[in-house]
Amino acid sequence: MNHPDIASLAKSEKSARKRIRYLALLHFIEGHSRTSIASMLKVSRTSVNKWVATYLSLGLSGLDDKPNPGRPAKLSSLQLATLKEFVLLKSLSEQGGRLMAKDVGHFIQSEFGVTFKQTNIYRLLHQLGFSWITTRSRHPKQSEAVQEAFKKLPNGNDP
C-alpha cells in the first residue's frame, strides 16, 4: 500500500487514536525520523516505535484498536435477575414507604456479599431498566372508598 492510500485512510478514519497511528505511519513512510514524528504528533517516541514495528510485522491490521473489556462485573446475571425481582417486589408493596438506595445496598451486601457505593447503585438500577422517579407515598391505612366519598362531598364554593 502506498502513502496516498494511508493519507486517505487517515482522513476518513473516525477513531482519533487510529487516525494518529495512520499519520505516524504516513510520516514514517515519507522518511521522517521517529523522534520528529513523535514531536509533530505530540505523542511519545515509544508509541511511534511500537506503531511502526506493529505495522512492519502485521501490516495495517496491526494498527486496529484492541478490545478493551474493562473490569469484570461484580454481580452475575443470575444475581442481577434476583436484584431486579427484589426491587420490583419492594416497589409494588402495599405497605407503603419508599425503596432507597441504601436499602438496595443492604440487600446486595446481605445476599451477595458485595459492597456498592450509592452512586453505583443508582447506575446499576438504571442498567436494570429502573428510573429513580418515585410515586407519591401511600399511607398504610389509606382507603380508596373514603377518598371517593370525599370527592363527592359538595364544595362550599360550588353554585
ROSE-4610 file (N, C-alpha, C; in Angstrom, 1 decimal, always signed):
// ROSE-4610
residu = [M/M/M/N/N/N/H/H/H/P/P/P/D/D/D/I/I/I/A/A/A/S/S/S/L/L/L/A/A/A/K/K/K/S/S/S/E/E/E/K/K/K/S/S/S/A/A/A/R/R/R/K/K/K/R/R/R/I/I/I/R/R/R/Y/Y/Y/L/L/L/A/A/A/L/L/L/L/L/L/H/H/H/F/F/F/I/I/I/E/E/E/G/G/G/H/H/H/S/S/S/R/R/R/T/T/T/S/S/S/I/I/I/A/A/A/S/S/S/M/M/M/L/L/L/K/K/K/V/V/V/S/S/S/R/R/R/T/T/T/S/S/S/V/V/V/N/N/N/K/K/K/W/W/W/V/V/V/A/A/A/T/T/T/Y/Y/Y/L/L/L/S/S/S/L/L/L/G/G/G/L/L/L/S/S/S/G/G/G/L/L/L/D/D/D/D/D/D/K/K/K/P/P/P/N/N/N/P/P/P/G/G/G/R/R/R/P/P/P/A/A/A/K/K/K/L/L/L/S/S/S/S/S/S/L/L/L/Q/Q/Q/L/L/L/A/A/A/T/T/T/L/L/L/K/K/K/E/E/E/F/F/F/V/V/V/L/L/L/L/L/L/K/K/K/S/S/S/L/L/L/S/S/S/E/E/E/Q/Q/Q/G/G/G/G/G/G/R/R/R/L/L/L/M/M/M/A/A/A/K/K/K/D/D/D/V/V/V/G/G/G/H/H/H/F/F/F/I/I/I/Q/Q/Q/S/S/S/E/E/E/F/F/F/G/G/G/V/V/V/T/T/T/F/F/F/K/K/K/Q/Q/Q/T/T/T/N/N/N/I/I/I/Y/Y/Y/R/R/R/L/L/L/L/L/L/H/H/H/Q/Q/Q/L/L/L/G/G/G/F/F/F/S/S/S/W/W/W/I/I/I/T/T/T/T/T/T/R/R/R/S/S/S/R/R/R/H/H/H/P/P/P/K/K/K/Q/Q/Q/S/S/S/E/E/E/A/A/A/V/V/V/Q/Q/Q/E/E/E/A/A/A/F/F/F/K/K/K/K/K/K/L/L/L/P/P/P/N/N/N/G/G/G/N/N/N/D/D/D/P/P/P]
num = [1/1/1/2/2/2/3/3/3/4/4/4/5/5/5/6/6/6/7/7/7/8/8/8/9/9/9/10/10/10/11/11/11/12/12/12/13/13/13/14/14/14/15/15/15/16/16/16/17/17/17/18/18/18/19/19/19/20/20/20/21/21/21/22/22/22/23/23/23/24/24/24/25/25/25/26/26/26/27/27/27/28/28/28/29/29/29/30/30/30/31/31/31/32/32/32/33/33/33/34/34/34/35/35/35/36/36/36/37/37/37/38/38/38/39/39/39/40/40/40/41/41/41/42/42/42/43/43/43/44/44/44/45/45/45/46/46/46/47/47/47/48/48/48/49/49/49/50/50/50/51/51/51/52/52/52/53/53/53/54/54/54/55/55/55/56/56/56/57/57/57/58/58/58/59/59/59/60/60/60/61/61/61/62/62/62/63/63/63/64/64/64/65/65/65/66/66/66/67/67/67/68/68/68/69/69/69/70/70/70/71/71/71/72/72/72/73/73/73/74/74/74/75/75/75/76/76/76/77/77/77/78/78/78/79/79/79/80/80/80/81/81/81/82/82/82/83/83/83/84/84/84/85/85/85/86/86/86/87/87/87/88/88/88/89/89/89/90/90/90/91/91/91/92/92/92/93/93/93/94/94/94/95/95/95/96/96/96/97/97/97/98/98/98/99/99/99/100/100/100/101/101/101/102/102/102/103/103/103/104/104/104/105/105/105/106/106/106/107/107/107/108/108/108/109/109/109/110/110/110/111/111/111/112/112/112/113/113/113/114/114/114/115/115/115/116/116/116/117/117/117/118/118/118/119/119/119/120/120/120/121/121/121/122/122/122/123/123/123/124/124/124/125/125/125/126/126/126/127/127/127/128/128/128/129/129/129/130/130/130/131/131/131/132/132/132/133/133/133/134/134/134/135/135/135/136/136/136/137/137/137/138/138/138/139/139/139/140/140/140/141/141/141/142/142/142/143/143/143/144/144/144/145/145/145/146/146/146/147/147/147/148/148/148/149/149/149/150/150/150/151/151/151/152/152/152/153/153/153/154/154/154/155/155/155/156/156/156/157/157/157/158/158/158/159/159/159]
x = [+0.9/+0.0/+0.9/+0.6/+1.4/+0.9/+1.6/+1.2/-0.1/-0.5/-1.7/-2.9/-2.8/-3.9/-3.9/-2.7/-2.7/-3.2/-2.9/-3.4/-4.9/-5.5/-6.9/-7.6/-6.9/-7.4/-7.4/-6.3/-6.2/-7.3/-7.6/-8.7/-10.1/-10.3/-11.6/-11.8/-10.8/-10.9/-11.6/-12.6/-13.4/-12.7/-12.0/-11.3/-10.1/-10.0/-8.9/-7.6/-7.7/-6.4/-5.9/-6.8/-6.3/-5.8/-6.4/-6.0/-4.6/-4.3/-2.9/-1.9/-2.3/-1.4/-1.2/-2.2/-2.1/-1.2/-1.3/-0.5/+1.0/+1.2/+2.6/+3.2/+2.4/+2.9/+3.2/+2.3/+2.5/+3.8/+4.0/+5.2/+6.5/+6.3/+7.4/+7.8/+6.7/+6.9/+7.5/+7.2/+7.8/+9.2/+9.7/+11.1/+11.5/+10.5/+10.7/+11.3/+12.1/+12.6/+11.5/+11.6/+10.6/+10.5/+11.6/+11.6/+10.9/+11.1/+10.4/+8.9/+8.5/+7.1/+6.5/+7.1/+6.6/+6.4/+7.4/+7.3/+6.1/+6.0/+4.9/+3.5/+3.4/+2.0/+1.8/+2.8/+2.7/+2.3/+3.1/+3.0/+4.4/+4.5/+5.8/+6.5/+7.8/+8.6/+8.4/+8.2/+7.9/+6.6/+5.6/+4.4/+4.6/+5.3/+5.6/+6.4/+7.5/+8.2/+7.3/+6.4/+5.5/+4.6/+4.0/+3.1/+3.9/+5.1/+5.8/+6.2/+6.7/+7.1/+5.8/+4.7/+3.5/+3.1/+3.2/+2.8/+3.8/+5.1/+6.1/+5.9/+5.4/+5.2/+3.8/+2.8/+1.4/+0.6/+1.2/+0.5/-0.5/-1.4/-2.3/-3.3/-3.6/-4.5/-3.9/-2.6/-1.9/-2.2/-2.7/-3.0/-4.4/-5.2/-6.6/-6.6/-7.7/-7.9/-8.1/-7.4/-7.6/-8.8/-9.5/-10.7/-10.3/-11.1/-10.9/-12.0/-12.0/-13.1/-13.5/-12.6/-12.9/-12.9/-13.3/-13.4/-14.5/-14.3/-15.4/-16.5/-17.8/-18.9/-18.8/-19.3/-19.3/-20.4/-21.5/-22.7/-22.9/-23.2/-23.5/-24.9/-25.2/-26.5/-27.7/-27.4/-28.4/-28.6/-27.5/-27.6/-28.4/-28.1/-28.8/-30.3/-30.7/-32.1/-32.7/-32.0/-32.5/-32.7/-31.8/-31.9/-33.1/-33.2/-34.4/-35.7/-35.8/-37.0/-37.3/-36.2/-36.3/-36.8/-36.3/-36.7/-38.2/-38.5/-39.9/-40.9/-40.6/-41.5/-41.6/-40.4/-40.5/-41.2/-41.1/-41.7/-43.2/-43.7/-45.1/-45.8/-45.0/-45.5/-46.7/-47.6/-48.8/-48.5/-47.4/-47.1/-46.6/-46.5/-46.1/-44.6/-44.2/-42.8/-42.0/-40.8/-40.0/-38.8/-38.4/-37.2/-36.1/-35.1/-34.0/-32.7/-31.8/-30.5/-29.8/-29.9/-29.2/-29.9/-31.2/-31.9/-31.5/-31.3/-30.8/-29.4/-28.6/-27.2/-27.1/-28.0/-28.1/-28.5/-29.4/-29.9/-28.7/-28.0/-26.9/-25.8/-25.5/-24.5/-24.9/-26.1/-26.6/-26.7/-27.2/-27.5/-26.2/-25.4/-24.3/-22.9/-22.9/-21.6/-20.8/-21.4/-20.7/-21.2/-20.2/-20.5/-20.4/-21.5/-21.5/-21.6/-21.0/-21.2/-22.6/-23.2/-24.6/-24.7/-23.7/-23.9/-23.8/-23.1/-23.0/-24.3/-25.0/-26.3/-27.3/-27.3/-28.2/-27.8/-26.6/-26.1/-26.6/-26.4/-26.8/-28.3/-29.1/-30.6/-31.0/-30.3/-30.6/-30.3/-29.2/-28.9/-29.9/-30.6/-31.6/-33.0/-33.0/-34.2/-35.1/-34.6/-35.3/-34.9/-35.9/-35.6/-35.8/-35.2/-35.3/-36.4/-37.4/-38.5/-39.5/-39.9/-40.8/-42.2/-43.1/-44.5/-44.7/-45.9/-46.2/-46.4/-45.9/-46.1/-47.6/-47.9/-49.3/-49.2/-50.1/-50.2/-50.8/-50.3/-50.7/-52.2/-52.8/-54.2/-55.1/-54.6/-55.3/-56.4/-57.6/-58.8/-59.3/-59.4/-59.9/-61.4/-62.1/-63.6/-63.8/-63.0/-63.1/-62.7/-61.7/-61.3/-62.4/-63.0/-64.1/-65.3/-65.6/-66.7/-66.4/-65.1/-64.7/-64.9/-64.6/-64.6/-66.1/-67.1/-68.5/-69.1/-68.4/-69.0/-69.1/-70.2/-70.3/-69.3/-68.8/-67.8/-68.6/-68.2/-68.9/-68.9/-68.0/-68.0/-68.8/-69.2/-70.0/-71.3/-71.8/-73.1/-74.3]
y = [-1.2/+0.0/+1.2/+2.2/+3.4/+4.5/+5.6/+6.6/+7.4/+7.6/+8.3/+7.5/+6.1/+5.3/+5.5/+5.6/+5.8/+7.2/+8.2/+9.5/+9.5/+8.8/+8.8/+8.1/+7.0/+6.3/+7.2/+8.0/+8.9/+9.9/+10.4/+11.5/+10.9/+9.7/+9.1/+8.4/+8.2/+7.4/+8.2/+7.6/+8.2/+8.2/+7.1/+7.0/+7.9/+8.8/+9.7/+9.0/+8.0/+7.2/+6.5/+5.9/+5.2/+6.2/+7.4/+8.4/+8.8/+9.0/+9.3/+8.3/+7.0/+5.9/+6.0/+6.2/+6.3/+7.5/+8.6/+9.8/+9.5/+8.8/+8.4/+7.6/+6.6/+5.7/+6.5/+7.4/+8.2/+9.0/+9.6/+10.4/+9.5/+8.3/+7.3/+6.9/+6.7/+6.3/+7.4/+8.7/+9.9/+10.1/+9.4/+9.5/+10.3/+10.7/+11.4/+10.4/+11.0/+10.1/+9.9/+8.9/+8.6/+9.6/+10.2/+11.3/+12.5/+12.9/+14.0/+13.8/+12.5/+12.1/+12.3/+11.8/+11.9/+13.4/+14.2/+15.7/+16.3/+16.0/+16.5/+16.2/+14.9/+14.4/+14.5/+15.0/+15.2/+13.9/+12.9/+11.6/+11.1/+10.1/+9.6/+8.9/+8.9/+8.2/+6.7/+6.2/+4.8/+4.3/+5.2/+4.9/+4.8/+5.7/+5.7/+4.5/+4.1/+2.9/+1.7/+1.6/+0.5/+0.4/+1.5/+1.5/+1.1/+1.7/+1.3/-0.1/-0.6/-2.1/-3.0/-2.6/-3.4/-3.4/-2.2/-2.1/-3.0/-2.9/-3.7/-5.2/-5.6/-7.0/-7.5/-6.7/-7.2/-6.5/-5.4/-4.6/-3.6/-3.1/-2.1/-2.6/-3.9/-4.5/-4.4/-4.4/-4.2/-2.9/-1.9/-0.6/-0.5/-1.5/-1.5/-1.4/-0.9/-0.8/-2.2/-2.5/-3.8/-3.7/-4.8/-4.8/-4.5/-3.6/-3.2/-3.6/-4.8/-5.4/-4.7/-4.0/-3.3/-4.3/-3.8/-4.6/-5.6/-6.8/-7.7/-7.3/-7.6/-7.2/-7.8/-7.1/-7.6/-8.6/-8.5/-9.3/-10.2/-11.4/-12.3/-12.0/-12.5/-12.2/-12.8/-13.9/-14.5/-13.6/-13.0/-12.1/-10.8/-10.4/-9.2/-9.4/-10.6/-11.0/-11.1/-11.6/-11.6/-10.2/-9.3/-7.9/-7.3/-7.5/-6.9/-7.3/-8.6/-9.2/-8.5/-8.3/-7.7/-6.3/-5.5/-4.1/-4.1/-4.9/-5.0/-5.3/-6.3/-6.7/-5.5/-4.9/-3.8/-2.6/-2.3/-1.1/-1.3/-2.5/-2.7/-3.1/-3.1/-3.5/-2.6/-3.2/-2.4/-1.7/-2.0/-1.4/+0.0/+0.6/+2.0/+2.2/+3.4/+3.7/+3.7/+4.1/+4.2/+3.3/+2.8/+2.0/+2.9/+3.0/+3.9/+3.1/+3.8/+3.2/+2.5/+3.0/+2.3/+1.0/+0.9/-0.4/-1.4/-0.9/-1.8/-2.2/-1.3/-1.6/-2.7/-2.6/-3.5/-4.9/-4.9/-6.2/-6.9/-6.1/-6.6/-7.1/-6.4/-6.8/-8.1/-8.2/-9.3/-10.6/-10.4/-11.5/-12.0/-11.1/-11.5/-11.2/-10.4/-10.1/-9.1/-8.3/-7.3/-5.9/-5.0/-3.6/-2.7/-1.8/-0.8/+0.5/+1.6/+2.9/+3.3/+4.4/+4.8/+5.2/+5.9/+6.3/+5.1/+4.1/+2.9/+2.1/+2.2/+1.5/+2.2/+3.5/+4.2/+3.8/+3.7/+3.3/+1.8/+1.0/-0.4/-0.5/+0.2/+0.2/+0.7/+1.7/+2.3/+1.2/+0.5/-0.6/-1.7/-1.9/-2.9/-2.4/-1.1/-0.6/+0.2/+0.5/+1.3/+2.8/+3.6/+5.0/+5.4/+6.4/+6.8/+7.8/+7.8/+8.6/+7.9/+8.5/+7.7/+8.3/+7.4/+7.8/+8.4/+9.1/+9.6/+8.4/+8.6/+7.5/+7.3/+6.1/+5.8/+5.5/+6.0/+5.7/+4.3/+3.5/+2.1/+2.0/+3.0/+2.9/+3.6/+4.0/+4.8/+3.9/+4.6/+3.8/+4.5/+3.7/+4.3/+4.7/+3.9/+4.2/+5.6/+5.8/+7.1/+8.3/+8.1/+9.1/+9.4/+8.4/+8.5/+9.3/+8.9/+9.5/+11.0/+11.3/+12.7/+13.5/+12.9/+13.6/+14.0/+13.3/+13.5/+14.5/+14.9/+15.9/+17.3/+18.0/+19.3/+20.3/+21.1/+22.1/+23.3/+24.0/+25.2/+26.3/+26.3/+27.4/+27.0/+25.8/+25.4/+26.1/+26.5/+27.2/+26.2]
z = [+0.0/+0.0/+0.0/-0.8/-0.9/+0.0/+0.1/+1.1/+0.7/-0.5/-0.7/-0.1/-0.2/+0.4/+2.0/+2.6/+4.0/+4.4/+3.5/+3.8/+3.7/+2.7/+2.6/+3.8/+4.2/+5.4/+6.6/+6.8/+7.9/+7.9/+6.7/+6.6/+6.8/+6.4/+6.6/+7.9/+8.7/+9.9/+11.0/+11.7/+12.7/+14.1/+14.3/+15.6/+15.6/+16.6/+16.7/+17.0/+17.8/+18.1/+16.9/+16.1/+14.9/+13.9/+13.8/+12.9/+13.2/+14.5/+14.9/+14.4/+14.6/+14.2/+12.7/+11.9/+10.4/+10.1/+10.8/+10.5/+10.8/+11.9/+12.3/+11.2/+10.7/+9.7/+8.4/+8.1/+6.9/+6.9/+8.1/+8.2/+8.2/+8.7/+8.7/+7.2/+6.5/+5.1/+4.3/+4.7/+4.0/+4.4/+5.3/+5.7/+6.9/+7.7/+8.9/+10.0/+10.9/+12.0/+13.0/+13.8/+14.8/+15.8/+16.2/+17.1/+16.6/+15.4/+14.8/+14.6/+14.3/+14.2/+15.6/+16.6/+18.0/+18.4/+18.0/+18.3/+17.5/+16.2/+15.4/+15.9/+16.3/+16.7/+18.2/+18.9/+20.4/+21.1/+20.7/+21.4/+21.8/+22.5/+22.9/+21.8/+21.8/+20.8/+20.9/+22.1/+22.4/+21.6/+21.6/+20.9/+19.4/+18.9/+17.5/+17.1/+17.9/+17.7/+17.7/+18.6/+18.7/+17.5/+17.0/+15.9/+14.6/+14.4/+13.2/+13.2/+14.3/+14.4/+14.2/+14.7/+14.5/+13.1/+12.4/+11.0/+10.2/+10.5/+9.7/+9.8/+11.0/+11.2/+10.9/+11.1/+10.9/+9.8/+9.3/+8.3/+8.9/+8.1/+8.6/+9.7/+9.6/+10.6/+12.0/+12.1/+13.4/+14.1/+13.3/+13.9/+14.4/+14.3/+14.7/+16.3/+16.8/+18.2/+18.8/+19.9/+20.6/+21.4/+21.6/+22.5/+23.9/+24.6/+25.9/+26.8/+27.4/+28.1/+29.4/+30.0/+31.3/+32.5/+33.6/+34.8/+34.7/+35.2/+35.2/+36.2/+35.9/+36.7/+38.0/+39.0/+40.4/+40.7/+39.9/+40.1/+38.8/+39.0/+37.8/+37.3/+36.1/+35.5/+36.4/+37.1/+38.0/+39.2/+39.7/+40.8/+40.4/+39.2/+38.7/+38.6/+38.1/+38.0/+39.4/+40.4/+41.7/+42.3/+42.0/+42.4/+41.8/+40.5/+39.8/+40.4/+40.7/+41.3/+42.7/+43.5/+44.8/+44.7/+43.7/+43.5/+43.1/+42.2/+41.7/+42.8/+43.6/+44.7/+45.7/+46.1/+47.1/+46.5/+45.3/+44.7/+44.6/+44.5/+44.3/+45.6/+46.7/+48.0/+48.5/+49.1/+49.6/+51.0/+51.6/+52.9/+52.9/+51.7/+51.6/+51.8/+51.9/+52.1/+50.8/+50.8/+49.6/+49.7/+48.5/+48.4/+48.2/+49.1/+48.9/+48.5/+48.0/+47.5/+48.6/+49.8/+51.0/+51.2/+51.0/+51.2/+50.1/+48.9/+47.8/+48.1/+48.6/+49.0/+50.1/+51.1/+52.2/+51.7/+50.7/+50.1/+49.4/+48.6/+47.8/+48.7/+49.8/+50.8/+51.5/+51.9/+52.7/+51.8/+50.6/+49.7/+49.0/+48.5/+47.6/+48.2/+49.3/+50.0/+49.2/+48.4/+47.5/+48.0/+48.1/+48.5/+47.3/+47.2/+46.2/+46.8/+46.2/+46.6/+46.1/+46.7/+46.4/+45.0/+44.4/+43.0/+42.1/+42.5/+41.6/+41.7/+42.9/+43.0/+42.0/+42.0/+41.0/+39.6/+39.3/+37.9/+37.6/+38.6/+38.4/+38.2/+39.0/+38.8/+37.4/+37.0/+35.6/+34.6/+34.7/+33.8/+33.8/+34.9/+35.1/+34.5/+34.1/+33.5/+34.4/+35.6/+36.6/+36.5/+36.7/+36.9/+38.4/+38.8/+40.2/+40.5/+39.6/+39.8/+40.7/+41.8/+42.7/+42.7/+43.0/+43.1/+44.5/+44.7/+46.0/+46.9/+48.1/+49.1/+49.5/+49.8/+50.3/+51.7/+52.5/+53.9/+54.0/+54.9/+55.0/+55.3/+56.0/+56.4/+55.4/+54.3/+53.3/+52.7/+52.5/+52.0/+50.7/+49.6/+48.4/+48.5/+49.3/+49.4/+50.1/+51.1/+51.9/+50.9/+50.1/+49.2/+48.2/+47.6/+46.6/+47.3/+48.5/+49.2/+49.5/+49.8/+50.0/+48.7/+47.6/+46.3/+46.0/+46.5/+46.2/+47.1/+48.1/+49.0/+48.3/+48.5/+47.8/+48.3/+47.4/+47.8/+48.2/+49.2/+49.7/+48.7/+47.7/+46.7/+45.5/+45.4/+44.2/+44.1/+43.0/+42.9/+43.1]
